[in-house]
Amino acid sequence: AGAPDRAPRLDVYVASDCVGCAAARAVTARARLAYPRVTVAVVDLDVSSIRPPPGVIAVPTFVLNDRVISLGTPSWEQIAAQLEAAITEERS
């Protein structure tokens, strides 16, 4: 089993003028409720001093455990499958 600091982490990069970011925030909120073991963070690039990783070239971008998994908002089914896989990997 992974150490507590190895829990899966989902970072979602958004911006205030982004048309698709409302949907990204909704998927993120659902993920936070459905997967409490996953650390979920929304990073608004307009207000955050956090520098995005190199793979973040547009918003919204979903990054799971430091790996870009979606440019644009994935469907709930897609993100749920990715999070399930990350949780399973953490447990092994």
Backbone torsions as a table, in degrees:
resi	resn	phi	psi	omega
1	ALA	NA	147.5	-178.6
2	GLY	-76.4	157.3	175.5
3	ALA	-70.9	159.0	-178.7
4	PRO	-53.3	-34.8	-178.9
5	ASP	-77.8	0.4	179.3
6	ARG	-100.2	10.4	177.8
7	ALA	-58.4	144.6	178.3
8	PRO	-55.9	145.7	-179.7
9	ARG	-129.1	126.2	176.9
10	LEU	-112.2	117.1	174.9
11	ASP	-109.2	129.3	-179.8
12	VAL	-118.1	116.4	-177.8
13	TYR	-93.5	125.5	-178.0
14	VAL	-133.3	174.4	174.0
15	ALA	-146.3	155.8	-174.5
16	SER	-66.5	-30.2	-177.8
17	ASP	-93.8	12.2	-175.7
18	CYS	-85.9	120.6	-178.8
19	VAL	-64.7	-42.6	-177.0
20	GLY	-82.4	-1.8	-173.4
21	CYS	-75.6	-22.8	176.0
22	ALA	-63.2	-43.1	177.6
23	ALA	-65.1	-38.4	178.7
24	ALA	-63.1	-41.9	178.9
25	ARG	-64.8	-37.1	179.1
26	ALA	-65.8	-44.3	177.6
27	VAL	-63.2	-39.5	179.6
28	THR	-63.7	-43.5	178.9
29	ALA	-62.6	-40.7	178.4
30	ARG	-65.0	-41.4	178.8
31	ALA	-62.9	-40.0	-179.6
32	ARG	-61.6	-39.9	179.9
33	LEU	-75.0	-41.5	-174.3
34	ALA	-77.3	-26.6	-175.2
35	TYR	-129.0	74.6	-177.0
36	PRO	-63.8	-19.9	178.3
37	ARG	-76.2	-14.9	-179.5
38	VAL	-91.6	129.8	173.5
39	THR	-78.5	120.1	-176.4
40	VAL	-117.4	128.3	179.3
41	ALA	-133.7	136.2	171.5
42	VAL	-101.9	125.0	-179.4
43	VAL	-112.7	108.2	177.4
44	ASP	-86.6	109.9	-174.6
45	LEU	-66.8	-16.4	177.6
46	ASP	-76.8	-22.9	-176.4
47	VAL	-121.6	-14.0	-176.3
48	SER	-89.8	145.8	174.5
49	SER	-91.2	-1.7	179.0
50	ILE	-68.9	130.4	178.1
51	ARG	-86.0	125.7	-178.0
52	PRO	-68.9	152.5	177.2
53	PRO	-66.2	162.8	-175.0
54	PRO	-55.4	-31.3	-177.6
55	GLY	-74.9	-9.2	-179.3
56	VAL	-87.4	99.7	-176.2
57	ILE	-112.7	-5.4	179.5
58	ALA	-157.0	170.7	175.1
59	VAL	-124.2	146.3	-5.1
60	PRO	-77.2	151.1	173.5
61	THR	-132.1	132.0	178.6
62	PHE	-102.9	125.8	-178.2
63	VAL	-123.1	119.3	179.5
64	LEU	-112.1	120.0	-179.3
65	ASN	50.9	48.1	176.1
66	ASP	69.3	17.0	179.2
67	ARG	-126.3	127.4	178.4
68	VAL	-64.9	123.8	177.7
69	ILE	-110.8	-14.5	178.0
70	SER	-161.9	126.8	166.3
71	LEU	-95.9	113.9	-170.4
72	GLY	99.9	171.1	-176.7
73	THR	-86.5	121.0	177.1
74	PRO	-76.4	163.2	173.6
75	SER	-68.6	162.5	177.5
76	TRP	-59.2	-40.8	-179.1
77	GLU	-61.0	-40.6	179.5
78	GLN	-65.8	-47.6	-177.0
79	ILE	-69.1	-37.9	179.0
80	ALA	-62.4	-41.9	179.4
81	ALA	-63.1	-41.8	178.8
82	GLN	-63.9	-42.1	-179.1
83	LEU	-69.3	-40.5	176.3
84	GLU	-58.4	-44.9	-179.6
85	ALA	-63.1	-40.5	-179.6
86	ALA	-66.6	-38.0	178.7
87	ILE	-68.4	-41.9	178.1
88	THR	-62.1	-42.7	179.0
89	GLU	-63.3	-39.2	-179.8
90	GLU	-63.3	-36.5	-176.4
91	ARG	-76.5	-21.0	-175.4
92	SER	-85.8	NA	NA
